[in-house]
Amino acid sequence: MKLRDRIEAKPGVLGGKPVIEGTRISVELILDFLASGTTVEELLKDYPHLTREDILACVAYAADTLRSERVYPVSSS
């Protein structure tokens, strides 16, 4: 199973936000925790039903999303 396959988005779950498959834990929540300094080990302790691969899948999902994002400069007049 690819890491990306661990992420799903369903209209009836958290308004369609991407979540870890089979949970209501959003990719956004995991990324917020990591950005605030929470370690993978702390997340695994706090959410024992998650795996290291689930957390890595969140990071991979974010990287894939940003990879396809296009930014266009806007000139100020």
Summary of the structure (lengths in Angstrom):
residues: 77
radius of gyration: 14.5
end to end distance: 49.8
largest distance: 52.9
contacts: 168
relative contact order: 0.17
helix: 52%
strand: 6%
